[in-house]
Amino acid sequence: MKKGISAIVISLALILTWLPSAKAADDVLIAMVYPLSGALTETGKRLKAVYEVAAEVINGSYNLPGIPYAKTEGIPGLGGAKIALEFYDTQASPEIGKAETERIIQEGKAKLIMGCYNSGVSKPASFVAERHNFPFLCAVSSSAELTERGLKYFFRVAPTDYHDSVLFFDFLDEMAAKGEKVKRVAVTCEKTEFGKHATGEILARAKERGYKIVANVPYAFKATDVNAEVLKIKAAKPDVIIQGSVFSELVLFAKTYKDLGLKTNAILNFCGGYQNPRFASQVGADAEGWSGSCTFAPDFIAKKAHLQEINAMYKARSGMDMDGIAMESFTTLIVAADAFSRAKSTDPEAITNALRTTELVVDTMPGKGVKFNENGQNVWIASTLSQIQNGKYRVVWPKEWASSDLWWPMYKK
């Protein structure tokens, strides 16, 4: 009898040995539609680096308090499935971004699309996704119009140009109440979707609050000479300049302001090139005193150990500290993981419904985290004003977030 039982046990063991091991959960592919070549190559590379860090955090196990899915080793609701990223190059072109989005959907492999940095590329690309009822998650494109189109499959984590314009004029109102000269405002933005809508928001806020626009000077995207534009601004004698420029153009403006002797009380910048840490390091003394909207700065890194670790991982890949655009992007991939986990599915409708009901508390930026309104805009995010002081981005306003006193006027005496 014992011999019979032993034979059965041995046979079962052999059968189990021959059976294939249990299949691991399939990777969840996310298509990343970003500028990896052309005028915004450097920005695209930084975004690629931060998304790779975010995927590493989600897929691995990290002790990062306040960061959902850092410890779970994959997506819990999908049996520990890992996030896989595939990058598609837009070359900062609306036409290419649109075509790549169409290709991604036709290929049928990706479960979610994320992109595209430029508002002018995100706009047509997200229209393609909408036509196919396919979820499109946007991290950083700032044109307020993107979440005013009635789309059902488009979601954005970052604040918009509307939010930044309110930030700027709340700040200027406070300075005016202190008796400072701020009422004469010049605006200069690139001639793109981003620049057009940033300008529109500034003009609207100025009219609402009684400020005079003394110069409105749009300029060509990828400009190589802005002497004429700067001379127009200088002739208008503004108290404040509000600017919307990508990195290379902002460097050009800084040099030209210096060469042509333009000085003002403040230069306030929408996200774009100002948040790129290379602006302060490359421009040097000519960047001192510049200010701009800020959802993340080294000041935040110094205060929280988990942000220090994320920043170190990013710096190892990019050679730079995190900035607002990087942290907004990092947070957005966490949002994607949360949607997949709660949906317990990779079906486009299930993912979209999960995004619509997002209420993710995450400790990466000012504000509570991420909750989308009926238009797909995150209503839990906040922004601050930073200023470049002695080569460092320091948060200077509002008071509850400030780590340094504001330089006013901007040029250090």
C-alpha positions in Angstrom: 0.0 0.0 0.0 2.8 2.4 1.0 4.6 1.6 -2.3 1.4 2.5 -4.2 1.1 5.8 -2.5 4.7 6.6 -3.1 4.4 5.8 -6.8 1.4 8.2 -7.0 3.3 11.0 -5.2 6.2 10.5 -7.5 4.0 10.6 -10.6 2.3 13.7 -9.5 5.6 15.4 -8.8 6.8 14.5 -12.3 3.6 15.9 -13.9 3.9 19.1 -12.0 7.5 19.4 -13.1 6.5 19.1 -16.8 3.7 21.6 -16.5 4.6 25.1 -17.7 5.0 27.7 -14.9 2.1 30.1 -14.2 2.1 32.9 -16.7 3.1 36.3 -15.3 0.8 39.2 -15.9 1.3 40.8 -19.3 3.1 44.1 -19.4 0.8 47.2 -19.9 2.1 49.2 -22.9 1.8 53.0 -22.8 2.5 55.0 -25.9 4.6 58.1 -25.2 4.2 60.8 -27.9 6.9 63.4 -27.4 9.5 65.5 -29.3 12.7 63.4 -29.3 14.3 65.2 -32.2 14.2 68.6 -33.8 14.0 71.9 -31.9 12.9 70.4 -28.6 15.2 67.4 -28.5 16.7 68.3 -25.2 13.2 68.7 -23.6 12.1 65.3 -25.1 15.1 63.6 -23.7 14.5 65.0 -20.2 10.9 63.8 -20.4 11.9 60.3 -21.5 14.3 60.1 -18.5 11.6 61.1 -16.0 9.1 58.7 -17.4 11.7 55.9 -17.2 12.3 56.8 -13.5 8.5 56.8 -12.8 8.1 53.4 -14.5 11.0 52.0 -12.5 9.4 53.2 -9.2 6.0 51.7 -10.2 7.5 48.4 -11.4 9.9 48.0 -8.5 9.6 48.3 -4.7 10.7 51.7 -3.2 10.1 53.1 0.3 8.7 56.5 -0.9 6.1 57.8 1.6 3.4 59.7 -0.2 4.0 58.1 -3.6 1.2 55.6 -4.5 2.4 52.3 -6.2 6.0 52.8 -5.1 6.0 49.6 -3.0 3.7 47.4 -4.9 6.0 46.0 -7.6 3.7 46.6 -10.6 0.0 47.3 -10.8 -1.9 45.6 -8.0 -5.3 45.6 -9.8 -3.7 43.8 -12.8 -2.0 41.1 -10.8 1.3 42.9 -10.6 1.6 43.7 -14.3 4.5 46.0 -15.2 4.3 49.2 -17.1 6.2 49.2 -20.4 6.8 52.5 -22.3 7.2 52.9 -26.1 8.3 56.3 -27.3 7.1 57.9 -30.5 8.8 61.0 -31.9 6.7 64.0 -32.8 9.6 66.3 -33.8 7.4 69.0 -32.2 5.3 68.8 -35.4 1.4 68.8 -35.1 1.2 66.8 -38.3 3.6 64.1 -37.1 2.0 64.0 -33.7 -1.4 63.4 -35.3 0.0 60.7 -37.6 1.8 58.9 -34.8 -1.3 58.9 -32.7 -3.3 57.4 -35.5 -0.5 54.8 -36.0 -0.5 53.9 -32.3 -4.2 53.2 -32.3 -4.1 51.2 -35.5 -1.3 49.1 -34.2 -3.6 48.1 -31.3 -0.8 47.4 -28.8 -0.8 50.4 -26.5 -3.5 50.7 -23.8 -3.1 54.4 -23.2 -1.5 57.4 -24.9 0.5 60.0 -23.1 1.7 63.3 -24.6 2.7 65.6 -26.2 4.4 68.5 -24.4 3.6 71.1 -27.1 0.0 72.3 -26.8 0.0 72.6 -30.6 0.8 68.9 -30.9 -1.4 67.7 -28.1 -4.4 69.4 -29.7 -4.6 67.4 -33.0 -3.2 64.3 -31.5 -5.9 64.2 -28.8 -8.6 64.8 -31.4 -7.4 61.6 -33.1 -7.7 59.7 -29.8 -11.1 61.2 -29.2 -12.4 60.0 -32.6 -11.3 56.5 -31.7 -12.7 56.7 -28.1 -9.2 56.1 -26.8 -7.8 57.6 -23.5 -5.3 60.3 -23.8 -3.5 61.5 -20.7 -1.6 64.8 -20.9 1.0 65.8 -18.4 2.2 69.3 -19.3 0.6 71.0 -22.3 -0.6 74.2 -20.8 -3.1 75.7 -23.3 -6.4 76.1 -21.3 -8.4 75.5 -24.5 -7.3 71.8 -24.4 -9.7 71.1 -21.6 -12.4 73.4 -22.9 -13.3 71.4 -26.1 -15.8 69.0 -24.6 -13.6 66.0 -25.1 -14.5 62.8 -23.1 -11.2 60.9 -23.4 -8.7 63.8 -22.7 -7.2 64.4 -19.2 -4.5 66.8 -18.1 -2.5 66.8 -14.8 -0.6 70.2 -15.0 -2.1 73.6 -14.4 -3.1 75.6 -17.4 -2.1 79.0 -18.8 -5.3 80.3 -17.2 -4.1 79.1 -13.8 -0.7 80.7 -14.3 -2.2 84.0 -15.5 -4.3 84.1 -12.3 -1.1 83.4 -10.3 0.7 86.3 -12.0 -2.0 88.9 -11.5 -2.7 87.8 -7.9 1.0 88.5 -7.4 0.9 91.8 -9.2 -2.2 92.9 -7.3 -0.3 92.3 -4.0 2.7 94.3 -5.3 0.4 97.1 -6.4 -1.2 97.2 -3.0 2.3 97.7 -1.6 2.7 100.7 -3.9 5.0 99.1 -6.4 4.9 100.0 -10.1 3.3 97.1 -12.0 0.4 98.4 -14.0 2.1 98.8 -17.4 2.5 95.2 -18.8 4.2 94.0 -21.9 3.5 90.5 -23.3 5.7 88.5 -25.7 4.9 84.9 -26.6 5.7 82.5 -29.4 3.3 82.2 -32.4 2.0 78.7 -31.5 -1.0 77.1 -29.8 0.8 77.7 -26.4 1.8 81.3 -27.1 -1.6 82.3 -28.6 -3.6 81.0 -25.6 -1.1 82.3 -23.0 -1.4 85.7 -24.6 -5.1 85.5 -24.6 -5.2 84.7 -20.9 -2.9 87.6 -20.0 -5.0 90.0 -22.0 -8.2 88.8 -20.3 -6.7 89.0 -16.8 -5.3 92.5 -17.5 -8.7 93.8 -18.6 -10.5 92.3 -15.6 -8.1 93.8 -13.2 -7.3 97.2 -14.7 -3.8 96.7 -16.0 -2.6 98.4 -19.2 -1.0 96.3 -22.0 1.6 98.6 -23.4 3.0 96.1 -25.8 1.8 92.8 -27.2 4.7 91.4 -29.3 4.3 87.8 -30.7 7.3 86.3 -32.4 8.1 83.3 -34.6 8.6 79.8 -33.0 12.3 78.8 -33.5 13.3 82.4 -33.8 17.0 83.1 -34.2 16.9 86.9 -33.8 14.5 88.9 -31.6 16.1 92.3 -31.7 13.1 93.9 -33.3 10.7 92.4 -30.8 12.9 93.5 -27.8 13.2 97.1 -29.2 9.4 97.3 -29.4 9.1 96.1 -25.8 11.8 98.5 -24.6 10.1 101.4 -26.3 6.9 100.7 -24.5 8.6 101.1 -21.1 6.7 98.3 -19.3 6.8 97.9 -15.5 6.5 94.1 -16.0 7.1 91.7 -18.9 5.1 88.5 -19.1 6.7 85.9 -21.4 5.8 82.5 -23.0 8.9 80.9 -24.6 10.6 77.5 -25.0 14.1 77.1 -23.8 16.2 78.2 -26.8 14.1 81.3 -27.4 14.2 82.3 -23.8 18.0 82.1 -23.8 17.9 84.3 -26.9 15.6 86.9 -25.2 17.8 87.0 -22.1 20.8 87.8 -24.2 19.0 90.4 -26.2 17.5 92.1 -23.2 21.0 92.5 -21.9 22.5 93.6 -25.2 19.8 96.3 -25.8 19.8 97.5 -22.2 16.2 96.6 -21.4 15.4 96.5 -17.6 12.1 96.2 -15.9 10.7 95.4 -12.4 9.8 91.8 -13.2 9.8 89.2 -16.0 7.2 86.6 -15.3 7.3 83.4 -17.4 4.9 80.7 -18.2 6.3 77.2 -17.8 8.2 76.3 -21.0 11.8 77.3 -21.1 11.9 79.0 -17.8 11.5 75.8 -15.8 14.3 74.1 -17.6 17.2 74.0 -15.1 19.6 74.7 -17.9 18.2 78.2 -18.3 19.7 79.4 -15.0 23.0 77.5 -15.5 23.5 78.4 -19.2 22.4 82.1 -19.1 24.2 82.7 -15.8 24.1 86.3 -14.5 21.6 87.4 -17.2 19.0 85.0 -15.7 19.3 86.5 -12.2 15.9 87.8 -11.0 13.8 86.1 -13.6 10.6 84.6 -12.3 7.9 82.1 -13.4 5.2 79.7 -12.5 6.5 76.7 -10.6 5.0 73.4 -9.5 8.3 72.0 -8.3 11.7 73.4 -7.4 14.8 72.3 -5.5 13.3 74.0 -2.4 10.7 71.1 -2.3 13.5 68.5 -2.8 15.3 69.7 0.3 12.2 69.4 2.5 11.2 65.8 1.8 13.4 62.7 1.8 11.3 60.8 -0.8 11.6 63.7 -3.2 15.3 63.6 -2.7 15.4 60.0 -3.8 13.3 60.5 -6.9 15.4 63.5 -7.8 18.6 61.5 -7.4 17.2 58.8 -9.7 16.3 61.4 -12.3 19.6 63.2 -12.1 21.5 59.9 -12.7 19.7 59.6 -16.0 19.5 63.3 -17.1 22.3 65.1 -15.3 19.8 67.6 -14.0 17.6 68.2 -11.0 13.8 67.8 -11.3 11.8 70.8 -12.4 8.1 71.4 -12.6 7.6 69.8 -16.0 9.6 66.7 -14.8 7.6 66.3 -11.6 4.3 66.9 -13.4 5.3 64.1 -15.8 6.4 61.8 -13.0 3.1 62.3 -11.3 1.2 61.6 -14.5 2.6 58.1 -14.9 1.5 57.4 -11.3 -2.0 58.6 -12.3 -1.9 56.1 -15.2 -0.9 53.2 -12.9 -3.7 54.2 -10.5 -6.3 54.2 -13.3 -5.2 50.7 -14.6 -5.2 49.3 -11.0 -8.7 50.6 -10.2 -10.1 49.6 -13.6 -8.7 46.1 -13.2 -8.7 46.1 -17.0 -6.9 47.4 -20.0 -10.1 48.1 -21.9 -10.1 51.7 -23.2 -13.6 52.4 -21.8 -12.6 51.0 -18.4 -9.4 53.0 -18.3 -11.3 56.2 -19.3 -13.9 55.6 -16.6 -11.2 55.1 -14.0 -9.5 58.4 -15.1 -12.8 60.2 -14.8 -13.1 59.1 -11.1 -9.5 59.7 -10.2 -9.0 61.1 -6.7 -5.3 60.4 -6.1 -3.5 61.9 -3.1 0.1 62.1 -4.1 2.9 64.1 -2.4 4.9 65.4 -5.3 3.8 69.0 -5.9 1.8 71.8 -4.3 -1.8 70.9 -4.0 -3.5 67.7 -2.8 -2.8 65.6 -5.9 -5.0 64.7 -8.9 -8.7 64.9 -9.4 -10.2 65.6 -12.8 -13.3 67.8 -13.4 -15.9 67.1 -16.1 -13.6 68.6 -18.7 -10.6 66.4 -17.8 -8.6 69.2 -16.0 -6.9 68.4 -12.7 -8.5 70.7 -10.0 -6.3 69.6 -7.1 -3.0 71.1 -8.4 -1.6 74.4 -7.2 1.3 76.5 -8.5 3.8 78.9 -7.0 6.1 81.7 -8.2 9.8 81.0 -8.2 12.7 83.3 -8.9 16.3 82.7 -10.0 18.6 83.9 -7.2 22.3 83.2 -7.3 21.8 80.6 -9.9 19.1 78.7 -7.9 15.3 78.5 -8.4 13.9 79.7 -5.1 10.1 79.8 -4.3 9.2 83.4 -3.4 5.4 83.6 -3.5 2.9 83.0 -2.1 4.1 83.4 1.5 3.0 80.0 2.7 5.3 78.3 0.1 8.1 80.8 0.0 11.6 79.8 1.1 13.3 83.1 0.1 12.5 86.8 0.0 11.5 88.2 -3.4 14.1 90.4 -5.2 12.2 93.5 -6.2 12.9 95.0 -8.6 14.3 91.9 -10.2 17.8 93.2 -10.9 19.9 92.8 -7.7 21.3 96.1 -6.6 
